[in-house]
Amino acid sequence: MTRRQIARALRFEIMAVLALVMFGAPQIATGADNRVSLDRAALVGLLTEALHDKVDGASWTVLPGQSTISLKLPADGHGMARVADITYEKSRNFFTASLTAGEDVVTVTGRVNTQISLPVPVRRIELGEVVRAVDLEDQLWPADRVSGDAIQDAGSLIGKEARRALLVGQPLRRADVQAERLVLRGKPVTVEVRSPVLHMSMQGRAQQDGAKGEVVRILNTQSNRTIEAVVIGSGLVEVNLPQESRQTAQIQQTQGDIP
């Protein structure tokens, strides 16, 4: 079996257990009139098995429109309730199934309640705080209540900075977080100047916020010039001078005018 098939099989087993918890053990009763009756739990079991290759999602449950149905057995009294045919409309989470025990056919309709596992905060995360793994837990949410830009992977949140207060137990959108700002506008930074023949440090002041790898404007507080530098750490930026600038750099270094 492939990993996908194994995952589907495991999900089916889990959903079967959930059906037992929610609806109880299935009851199939055969009457004297040569008919078989299925209660809600038996219906859910048959329909879940028929739908398990059609429905996507981390978790889902079947909600049939009928609580019980009655199916006529063959004349010899031997037969088994089964799903003869089923169609599923993914856009509406709606299904139509045909059930039979050998003679008549009964149509059953209903909905599939699909759920998605989402990482949500376990505590209030304030504006500007960095999200940590311990700040999150997975919760199941109805798929029809989850927006298209909801973050479904905790890895896309960990290490990111909150752009607003993040509330306990609420799904998060991509616009709610950003890469951690290592340089803050108006704050002092250390400028590392590098060239093939030169490495020196000086102080500057950030003219804009920046995350690691971003290019930001820095005011050289010695020369009062604005330069561009790459953020490489907390309060740390780097300027790389090209090979042809090394003689100029040496001269400017002696004058305290780098860059």
C-alpha positions as CSV (number, residue, x, y, z in Angstrom):
1,M,0.0,0.0,0.0
2,T,1.2,3.5,-0.7
3,R,1.5,6.1,2.1
4,R,-1.7,7.9,0.7
5,Q,-3.6,4.6,0.9
6,I,-2.4,3.9,4.4
7,A,-3.4,7.4,5.5
8,R,-6.9,7.0,4.0
9,A,-7.3,3.6,5.7
10,L,-6.3,5.1,9.1
11,R,-8.7,8.0,8.7
12,F,-11.4,5.5,7.9
13,E,-10.7,3.5,11.0
14,I,-10.8,6.7,13.1
15,M,-14.0,7.8,11.6
16,A,-15.6,4.4,12.2
17,V,-14.7,4.8,15.9
18,L,-16.1,8.3,16.0
19,A,-19.4,7.1,14.5
20,L,-19.6,4.5,17.3
21,V,-19.0,7.1,19.9
22,M,-21.5,9.6,18.4
23,F,-24.3,7.2,17.4
24,G,-23.7,4.0,19.3
25,A,-23.4,0.5,18.0
26,P,-25.2,-0.2,14.7
27,Q,-28.5,-2.1,14.9
28,I,-29.8,-4.1,12.0
29,A,-33.1,-5.7,12.7
30,T,-35.0,-8.2,10.5
31,G,-38.7,-8.3,10.8
32,A,-41.3,-10.9,10.2
33,D,-42.4,-9.1,7.0
34,N,-39.1,-10.1,5.3
35,R,-37.6,-6.5,5.7
36,V,-34.4,-5.3,7.3
37,S,-34.3,-2.1,9.3
38,L,-31.1,0.0,9.7
39,D,-30.8,2.6,12.5
40,R,-28.8,5.8,12.3
41,A,-25.5,4.2,13.4
42,A,-25.8,1.4,10.8
43,L,-26.6,4.0,8.1
44,V,-23.5,6.1,9.1
45,G,-21.3,3.0,9.0
46,L,-22.4,2.0,5.5
47,L,-22.3,5.5,4.1
48,T,-18.9,6.3,5.7
49,E,-17.4,3.2,4.0
50,A,-18.9,4.2,0.7
51,L,-17.6,7.7,0.9
52,H,-14.1,7.2,2.2
53,D,-12.5,7.4,-1.3
54,K,-14.4,10.4,-2.3
55,V,-14.1,12.9,0.6
56,D,-10.9,14.8,1.4
57,G,-10.0,16.3,4.7
58,A,-8.3,15.5,8.0
59,S,-11.5,14.5,9.6
60,W,-15.1,14.2,8.5
61,T,-18.4,12.7,9.6
62,V,-21.5,11.6,7.7
63,L,-24.9,13.3,8.5
64,P,-27.7,11.3,6.8
65,G,-31.0,13.0,6.4
66,Q,-32.9,9.9,7.6
67,S,-32.6,8.3,11.1
68,T,-33.7,4.8,10.0
69,I,-34.6,3.0,6.8
70,S,-36.3,-0.3,5.9
71,L,-35.2,-2.5,3.1
72,K,-37.0,-5.5,1.6
73,L,-35.0,-8.7,1.6
74,P,-35.2,-11.3,-1.3
75,A,-37.9,-13.9,-1.2
76,D,-35.6,-16.5,0.4
77,G,-34.9,-14.1,3.2
78,H,-31.2,-14.0,2.5
79,G,-29.6,-10.6,1.8
80,M,-27.4,-7.9,3.2
81,A,-27.9,-4.1,3.3
82,R,-25.4,-2.4,1.1
83,V,-24.8,0.9,-0.8
84,A,-25.5,0.2,-4.4
85,D,-24.5,3.6,-5.7
86,I,-23.4,7.0,-4.2
87,T,-22.6,10.4,-5.6
88,Y,-20.9,13.2,-3.7
89,E,-21.0,16.9,-4.5
90,K,-17.8,18.3,-3.0
91,S,-18.8,21.9,-3.5
92,R,-21.9,21.4,-1.3
93,N,-20.6,18.5,0.8
94,F,-23.8,16.8,-0.2
95,F,-24.3,13.1,-1.1
96,T,-27.1,10.9,-2.6
97,A,-26.9,7.2,-2.0
98,S,-28.9,4.2,-3.1
99,L,-29.2,1.4,-0.6
100,T,-30.6,-2.0,-1.1
101,A,-30.8,-5.5,0.5
102,G,-31.6,-7.3,-2.7
103,E,-35.1,-6.2,-3.6
104,D,-36.2,-2.6,-3.4
105,V,-33.9,0.5,-3.5
106,V,-34.1,3.3,-0.9
107,T,-32.5,6.7,-1.6
108,V,-30.7,8.4,1.3
109,T,-29.4,12.0,1.1
110,G,-27.4,14.0,3.6
111,R,-24.3,16.1,4.2
112,V,-20.6,15.4,5.0
113,N,-19.3,17.5,7.8
114,T,-15.6,18.0,6.9
115,Q,-13.1,19.4,9.3
116,I,-9.6,20.8,8.9
117,S,-6.8,20.7,11.5
118,L,-5.5,24.2,12.1
119,P,-2.8,25.6,14.4
120,V,-4.3,28.1,16.9
121,P,-2.8,30.1,19.8
122,V,-3.1,28.6,23.3
123,R,-2.5,32.1,24.8
124,R,-3.0,35.7,23.7
125,I,0.0,36.7,21.5
126,E,0.6,40.4,21.6
127,L,1.5,42.7,18.6
128,G,5.2,42.4,17.9
129,E,5.6,39.1,19.8
130,V,7.4,36.2,18.0
131,V,5.3,33.0,17.8
132,R,6.8,29.9,19.4
133,A,5.9,26.2,19.0
134,V,4.6,26.1,22.6
135,D,2.2,28.9,21.8
136,L,0.2,26.7,19.4
137,E,-2.0,23.6,19.3
138,D,-3.9,21.9,16.6
139,Q,-7.7,22.1,16.6
140,L,-10.3,20.8,14.2
141,W,-12.5,23.4,12.5
142,P,-15.5,22.9,10.1
143,A,-14.1,23.4,6.6
144,D,-16.9,25.8,5.6
145,R,-15.8,28.1,8.4
146,V,-12.2,28.3,7.3
147,S,-11.1,31.1,5.0
148,G,-9.0,30.4,2.0
149,D,-5.9,32.2,3.4
150,A,-6.0,30.4,6.8
151,I,-2.6,29.0,7.9
152,Q,-2.9,25.2,8.1
153,D,0.8,24.5,8.9
154,A,2.3,25.4,12.3
155,G,5.7,25.7,10.6
156,S,4.4,28.7,8.7
157,L,3.8,30.5,12.1
158,I,6.7,29.5,14.3
159,G,9.4,32.2,14.3
160,K,7.0,34.8,12.7
161,E,6.1,38.1,14.4
162,A,2.5,39.0,15.2
163,R,1.2,41.9,13.2
164,R,-1.8,42.2,15.6
165,A,-2.9,40.6,18.8
166,L,-3.6,36.9,18.1
167,L,-6.5,35.5,20.1
168,V,-6.7,32.2,21.9
169,G,-8.2,29.4,19.9
170,Q,-8.7,31.5,16.7
171,P,-7.4,30.4,13.3
172,L,-4.7,32.7,11.8
173,R,-4.4,34.2,8.4
174,R,-1.2,34.9,6.5
175,A,-1.8,38.7,6.9
176,D,-1.7,38.2,10.7
177,V,2.1,37.5,10.9
178,Q,5.2,38.6,9.2
179,A,8.9,37.7,9.3
180,E,10.5,38.7,12.6
181,R,11.8,42.3,12.3
182,L,15.5,42.3,13.4
183,V,16.0,46.0,12.6
184,L,13.6,48.6,13.8
185,R,13.1,52.0,12.4
186,G,14.8,54.8,14.4
187,K,16.8,52.3,16.4
188,P,20.6,52.1,16.4
189,V,22.3,49.4,14.4
190,T,25.8,48.1,13.9
191,V,27.0,48.4,10.3
192,E,29.5,45.7,9.2
193,V,31.5,47.0,6.2
194,R,33.2,44.3,4.2
195,S,35.4,44.2,1.1
196,P,38.2,41.8,-0.1
197,V,40.7,43.9,1.8
198,L,38.6,45.5,4.5
199,H,36.4,44.6,7.5
200,M,35.2,47.3,9.9
201,S,32.2,48.2,12.0
202,M,30.4,51.4,12.7
203,Q,27.2,52.7,14.1
204,G,24.2,53.8,12.2
205,R,20.4,54.4,12.6
206,A,17.8,52.4,10.8
207,Q,15.4,54.4,8.6
208,Q,13.0,51.5,8.2
209,D,12.1,48.1,9.7
210,G,13.7,45.0,8.2
211,A,13.7,41.2,8.5
212,K,16.7,39.0,7.9
213,G,17.9,39.2,4.3
214,E,15.9,42.4,3.5
215,V,17.6,45.5,2.2
216,V,17.0,48.6,4.4
217,R,18.1,52.2,4.5
218,I,20.6,53.1,7.2
219,L,21.8,56.6,8.2
220,N,25.5,56.7,8.7
221,T,25.7,58.8,11.9
222,Q,29.3,59.8,11.2
223,S,28.9,61.0,7.6
224,N,25.2,61.8,7.8
225,R,24.7,59.8,4.6
226,T,21.9,57.3,3.9
227,I,23.1,54.0,2.6
228,E,21.5,50.6,1.9
229,A,22.5,47.5,3.8
230,V,21.3,43.9,4.2
231,V,19.9,42.8,7.6
232,I,22.0,39.9,8.9
233,G,21.0,39.8,12.6
234,S,19.3,41.5,15.5
235,G,20.4,45.2,15.2
236,L,23.1,44.1,12.7
237,V,23.4,45.0,9.0
238,E,26.0,44.4,6.4
239,V,27.5,46.4,3.4
240,N,29.6,44.5,0.9
241,L,31.9,46.7,-1.1
242,P,32.9,45.5,-4.6
243,Q,36.5,44.6,-5.5
244,E,37.1,47.8,-7.5
245,S,36.2,50.0,-4.5
246,R,38.9,48.6,-2.2
247,Q,41.4,51.6,-2.8
248,T,38.6,54.1,-2.2
249,A,37.5,52.2,0.9
250,Q,41.0,52.3,2.3
251,I,41.2,56.0,1.9
252,Q,37.7,56.6,3.4
253,Q,38.5,54.4,6.3
254,T,41.3,56.7,7.3
255,Q,38.9,59.6,7.1
256,G,36.1,57.9,9.1
257,D,33.8,58.2,6.1
258,I,32.6,54.6,5.4
259,P,30.6,54.3,3.5
